[in-house]
Amino acid sequence: MAIVLHFNPLLWTRLAALAFSCVAFSVAVHGARIIPGTGDWCIFCWAFSFAGTLLVILVELFGLQTKVPVSWKNFPITFACYAALLCLSASIIFPLYFLKGSMGPSTIRDYSIIVAVFSCLATIAYISEVSISKARPGEVAGYMATGPGLLKVCETFVACIIFVFVTDPVLYDHHHALKYCMAVYCICFILSAAIILLCIGECTGCLPFPFPRFLSAYAMLAVVLYLLATIIWPIFNFDPRHGGNKNRPYNCNTQLGLCSWDKGMTVAVLTGVNFILYLADLIYSTRLIFVNA
């Protein structure tokens, strides 16, 4: 089996991401004081990114792209985009929980600073990989390398964060309108994830209808659903006339992490973010249909 080495900017970027993510989780495990929950999540982000990047490098190193059961036009950039978002979330969470107001030994604080720095460097490396790999105008590439494909990754990632906040504690069970919002998050997440899996598995041709038109119809549906959720969620969480609380409770200042009110506000913001992502997705998808026509 021949080893193929092409030292191009993409390979150097992947090697940098591999090294940075490896240092981040290695130092975190070795010297930083990791607490269960948030610490485990950060370790997962760095370790998952490291393992996936190593897999991509090895497949391309041994020329096995045609042997793997996925579309190699879509898989590497999809993984890189997820890795960038995972490392970005760890770069935000880790300093908030392990550096802000840290009163521990200076050695542990120094290790935590190193972890935070290398997590940020890994994030930059993965963003650079996505920037290098994405499709250029007029270039033939996989769907996941286009604007709508990358937006699908962001949409599913934001939805996963929303799921974390709305389920611990449960924030949507005291009114039917909030259950509608939860249904919107679930439906759009499932459909976006299914589209990503179809593209990675090269199964889009198996659909009984044109894939581009399905994408536009789904994007339009998601925009409408998320627009309503963007309006409904704040009303039934923060409007006193509908059982909400517009003022942040005092006990939120004494809690470690986010209280229920903070989580509800975060969900409201993320719902608006996903609405904007789906709107951009709709614009991109509609444009692609007209360009293809």
Contacts in CASP RR format, 6 or more apart in sequence:
PFRMAT RR
TARGET T0000
AUTHOR 0000-0000-0000
METHOD contacts of the structure
MODEL  1
MAIVLHFNPLLWTRLAALAFSCVAFSVAVHGARIIPGTGDWCIFCWAFSF
AGTLLVILVELFGLQTKVPVSWKNFPITFACYAALLCLSASIIFPLYFLK
GSMGPSTIRDYSIIVAVFSCLATIAYISEVSISKARPGEVAGYMATGPGL
LKVCETFVACIIFVFVTDPVLYDHHHALKYCMAVYCICFILSAAIILLCI
GECTGCLPFPFPRFLSAYAMLAVVLYLLATIIWPIFNFDPRHGGNKNRPY
NCNTQLGLCSWDKGMTVAVLTGVNFILYLADLIYSTRLIFVNA
1 62 0 8 1.000
2 62 0 8 1.000
2 63 0 8 1.000
3 61 0 8 1.000
3 62 0 8 1.000
4 60 0 8 1.000
4 61 0 8 1.000
4 62 0 8 1.000
4 63 0 8 1.000
5 61 0 8 1.000
9 132 0 8 1.000
10 129 0 8 1.000
10 132 0 8 1.000
10 133 0 8 1.000
11 57 0 8 1.000
11 60 0 8 1.000
13 125 0 8 1.000
13 128 0 8 1.000
13 129 0 8 1.000
13 132 0 8 1.000
14 53 0 8 1.000
14 56 0 8 1.000
14 57 0 8 1.000
14 125 0 8 1.000
14 129 0 8 1.000
15 57 0 8 1.000
16 121 0 8 1.000
16 125 0 8 1.000
17 49 0 8 1.000
17 53 0 8 1.000
17 80 0 8 1.000
17 83 0 8 1.000
17 122 0 8 1.000
17 125 0 8 1.000
17 126 0 8 1.000
17 129 0 8 1.000
18 50 0 8 1.000
18 53 0 8 1.000
18 54 0 8 1.000
18 57 0 8 1.000
20 118 0 8 1.000
20 119 0 8 1.000
20 121 0 8 1.000
20 122 0 8 1.000
20 125 0 8 1.000
21 46 0 8 1.000
21 47 0 8 1.000
21 49 0 8 1.000
21 50 0 8 1.000
21 53 0 8 1.000
21 83 0 8 1.000
21 87 0 8 1.000
21 118 0 8 1.000
21 119 0 8 1.000
21 122 0 8 1.000
22 46 0 8 1.000
22 50 0 8 1.000
23 114 0 8 1.000
23 118 0 8 1.000
24 46 0 8 1.000
24 87 0 8 1.000
24 90 0 8 1.000
24 115 0 8 1.000
24 118 0 8 1.000
24 119 0 8 1.000
24 122 0 8 1.000
25 42 0 8 1.000
25 43 0 8 1.000
25 46 0 8 1.000
25 47 0 8 1.000
25 50 0 8 1.000
27 111 0 8 1.000
27 114 0 8 1.000
27 115 0 8 1.000
27 118 0 8 1.000
28 34 0 8 1.000
28 39 0 8 1.000
28 42 0 8 1.000
28 43 0 8 1.000
28 46 0 8 1.000
28 94 0 8 1.000
28 111 0 8 1.000
28 112 0 8 1.000
28 115 0 8 1.000
29 43 0 8 1.000
30 111 0 8 1.000
31 107 0 8 1.000
31 108 0 8 1.000
31 111 0 8 1.000
32 98 0 8 1.000
32 108 0 8 1.000
32 111 0 8 1.000
32 112 0 8 1.000
32 115 0 8 1.000
33 98 0 8 1.000
33 104 0 8 1.000
33 108 0 8 1.000
33 112 0 8 1.000
34 40 0 8 1.000
34 42 0 8 1.000
34 43 0 8 1.000
34 98 0 8 1.000
35 97 0 8 1.000
35 98 0 8 1.000
38 93 0 8 1.000
38 94 0 8 1.000
38 97 0 8 1.000
39 93 0 8 1.000
39 94 0 8 1.000
39 97 0 8 1.000
39 98 0 8 1.000
41 89 0 8 1.000
41 90 0 8 1.000
41 93 0 8 1.000
42 90 0 8 1.000
42 93 0 8 1.000
42 94 0 8 1.000
42 119 0 8 1.000
44 86 0 8 1.000
45 86 0 8 1.000
45 87 0 8 1.000
45 89 0 8 1.000
45 90 0 8 1.000
46 87 0 8 1.000
46 90 0 8 1.000
46 119 0 8 1.000
46 122 0 8 1.000
48 83 0 8 1.000
48 86 0 8 1.000
49 83 0 8 1.000
49 86 0 8 1.000
49 87 0 8 1.000
49 122 0 8 1.000
49 126 0 8 1.000
52 79 0 8 1.000
52 83 0 8 1.000
53 79 0 8 1.000
53 80 0 8 1.000
53 83 0 8 1.000
56 75 0 8 1.000
56 76 0 8 1.000
56 79 0 8 1.000
58 64 0 8 1.000
59 65 0 8 1.000
59 68 0 8 1.000
59 72 0 8 1.000
65 72 0 8 1.000
66 72 0 8 1.000
68 75 0 8 1.000
69 201 0 8 1.000
70 200 0 8 1.000
70 201 0 8 1.000
70 202 0 8 1.000
71 142 0 8 1.000
71 199 0 8 1.000
71 200 0 8 1.000
71 201 0 8 1.000
71 202 0 8 1.000
73 141 0 8 1.000
73 142 0 8 1.000
73 144 0 8 1.000
73 145 0 8 1.000
74 142 0 8 1.000
74 143 0 8 1.000
74 144 0 8 1.000
74 145 0 8 1.000
74 199 0 8 1.000
74 200 0 8 1.000
74 201 0 8 1.000
74 202 0 8 1.000
75 144 0 8 1.000
75 200 0 8 1.000
76 133 0 8 1.000
77 129 0 8 1.000
77 130 0 8 1.000
77 133 0 8 1.000
77 134 0 8 1.000
77 144 0 8 1.000
77 145 0 8 1.000
77 150 0 8 1.000
78 144 0 8 1.000
78 153 0 8 1.000
78 196 0 8 1.000
78 199 0 8 1.000
78 200 0 8 1.000
80 126 0 8 1.000
80 129 0 8 1.000
80 130 0 8 1.000
80 133 0 8 1.000
81 126 0 8 1.000
81 130 0 8 1.000
81 150 0 8 1.000
81 153 0 8 1.000
81 154 0 8 1.000
82 153 0 8 1.000
82 157 0 8 1.000
83 122 0 8 1.000
83 126 0 8 1.000
84 123 0 8 1.000
84 126 0 8 1.000
84 127 0 8 1.000
84 129 0 8 1.000
84 130 0 8 1.000
85 153 0 8 1.000
85 154 0 8 1.000
85 157 0 8 1.000
87 119 0 8 1.000
87 122 0 8 1.000
87 123 0 8 1.000
87 126 0 8 1.000
88 123 0 8 1.000
89 161 0 8 1.000
90 119 0 8 1.000
91 116 0 8 1.000
91 119 0 8 1.000
91 120 0 8 1.000
91 123 0 8 1.000
94 112 0 8 1.000
94 115 0 8 1.000
94 116 0 8 1.000
94 119 0 8 1.000
95 112 0 8 1.000
95 116 0 8 1.000
96 257 0 8 1.000
97 256 0 8 1.000
97 257 0 8 1.000
98 112 0 8 1.000
98 115 0 8 1.000
98 116 0 8 1.000
99 109 0 8 1.000
99 112 0 8 1.000
99 113 0 8 1.000
99 116 0 8 1.000
102 108 0 8 1.000
102 109 0 8 1.000
102 112 0 8 1.000
130 150 0 8 1.000
133 145 0 8 1.000
134 141 0 8 1.000
134 145 0 8 1.000
134 146 0 8 1.000
134 147 0 8 1.000
134 150 0 8 1.000
135 141 0 8 1.000
135 142 0 8 1.000
135 145 0 8 1.000
135 146 0 8 1.000
135 147 0 8 1.000
142 199 0 8 1.000
143 149 0 8 1.000
143 199 0 8 1.000
143 204 0 8 1.000
144 150 0 8 1.000
144 152 0 8 1.000
144 153 0 8 1.000
144 196 0 8 1.000
144 199 0 8 1.000
144 200 0 8 1.000
146 284 0 8 1.000
146 288 0 8 1.000
147 284 0 8 1.000
148 215 0 8 1.000
148 219 0 8 1.000
148 281 0 8 1.000
148 284 0 8 1.000
148 285 0 8 1.000
148 288 0 8 1.000
149 196 0 8 1.000
149 199 0 8 1.000
151 277 0 8 1.000
151 278 0 8 1.000
151 280 0 8 1.000
151 281 0 8 1.000
151 284 0 8 1.000
152 192 0 8 1.000
152 195 0 8 1.000
152 196 0 8 1.000
152 281 0 8 1.000
153 196 0 8 1.000
154 277 0 8 1.000
155 188 0 8 1.000
155 189 0 8 1.000
155 192 0 8 1.000
155 222 0 8 1.000
155 274 0 8 1.000
155 277 0 8 1.000
155 278 0 8 1.000
155 281 0 8 1.000
156 189 0 8 1.000
156 192 0 8 1.000
156 193 0 8 1.000
156 196 0 8 1.000
158 270 0 8 1.000
158 273 0 8 1.000
158 274 0 8 1.000
158 277 0 8 1.000
159 185 0 8 1.000
159 188 0 8 1.000
159 189 0 8 1.000
159 192 0 8 1.000
159 274 0 8 1.000
160 189 0 8 1.000
161 270 0 8 1.000
162 185 0 8 1.000
162 267 0 8 1.000
162 270 0 8 1.000
162 271 0 8 1.000
162 274 0 8 1.000
163 185 0 8 1.000
163 189 0 8 1.000
165 171 0 8 1.000
165 258 0 8 1.000
165 263 0 8 1.000
165 264 0 8 1.000
165 266 0 8 1.000
165 267 0 8 1.000
165 270 0 8 1.000
166 172 0 8 1.000
166 182 0 8 1.000
166 185 0 8 1.000
166 263 0 8 1.000
166 264 0 8 1.000
166 267 0 8 1.000
169 260 0 8 1.000
171 178 0 8 1.000
171 237 0 8 1.000
171 260 0 8 1.000
171 263 0 8 1.000
171 264 0 8 1.000
171 267 0 8 1.000
172 178 0 8 1.000
172 179 0 8 1.000
172 181 0 8 1.000
172 182 0 8 1.000
173 179 0 8 1.000
174 243 0 8 1.000
175 236 0 8 1.000
175 242 0 8 1.000
175 243 0 8 1.000
177 232 0 8 1.000
177 235 0 8 1.000
177 236 0 8 1.000
177 242 0 8 1.000
178 232 0 8 1.000
178 233 0 8 1.000
178 236 0 8 1.000
178 237 0 8 1.000
180 228 0 8 1.000
180 229 0 8 1.000
180 232 0 8 1.000
181 229 0 8 1.000
181 232 0 8 1.000
181 233 0 8 1.000
181 271 0 8 1.000
184 225 0 8 1.000
184 226 0 8 1.000
184 228 0 8 1.000
184 229 0 8 1.000
185 229 0 8 1.000
185 271 0 8 1.000
187 225 0 8 1.000
188 222 0 8 1.000
188 225 0 8 1.000
188 226 0 8 1.000
188 274 0 8 1.000
188 278 0 8 1.000
191 218 0 8 1.000
191 222 0 8 1.000
192 222 0 8 1.000
195 215 0 8 1.000
195 218 0 8 1.000
197 203 0 8 1.000
198 204 0 8 1.000
198 207 0 8 1.000
198 211 0 8 1.000
204 211 0 8 1.000
205 211 0 8 1.000
207 214 0 8 1.000
212 285 0 8 1.000
212 288 0 8 1.000
212 289 0 8 1.000
212 292 0 8 1.000
213 289 0 8 1.000
215 285 0 8 1.000
215 288 0 8 1.000
216 282 0 8 1.000
216 285 0 8 1.000
216 286 0 8 1.000
216 289 0 8 1.000
219 278 0 8 1.000
219 281 0 8 1.000
219 282 0 8 1.000
219 285 0 8 1.000
219 286 0 8 1.000
220 282 0 8 1.000
222 278 0 8 1.000
222 281 0 8 1.000
222 282 0 8 1.000
223 275 0 8 1.000
223 278 0 8 1.000
223 279 0 8 1.000
223 282 0 8 1.000
226 271 0 8 1.000
226 272 0 8 1.000
226 274 0 8 1.000
226 275 0 8 1.000
226 278 0 8 1.000
227 275 0 8 1.000
229 271 0 8 1.000
229 275 0 8 1.000
230 268 0 8 1.000
230 271 0 8 1.000
230 272 0 8 1.000
230 275 0 8 1.000
233 264 0 8 1.000
233 267 0 8 1.000
233 268 0 8 1.000
233 271 0 8 1.000
234 268 0 8 1.000
235 242 0 8 1.000
236 242 0 8 1.000
236 243 0 8 1.000
236 244 0 8 1.000
237 244 0 8 1.000
237 245 0 8 1.000
237 264 0 8 1.000
237 265 0 8 1.000
237 267 0 8 1.000
237 268 0 8 1.000
238 244 0 8 1.000
238 245 0 8 1.000
238 246 0 8 1.000
238 265 0 8 1.000
238 268 0 8 1.000
239 246 0 8 1.000
240 246 0 8 1.000
245 261 0 8 1.000
248 261 0 8 1.000
248 262 0 8 1.000
249 259 0 8 1.000
249 261 0 8 1.000
251 259 0 8 1.000
252 258 0 8 1.000
252 259 0 8 1.000
252 261 0 8 1.000
252 262 0 8 1.000
258 266 0 8 1.000
END
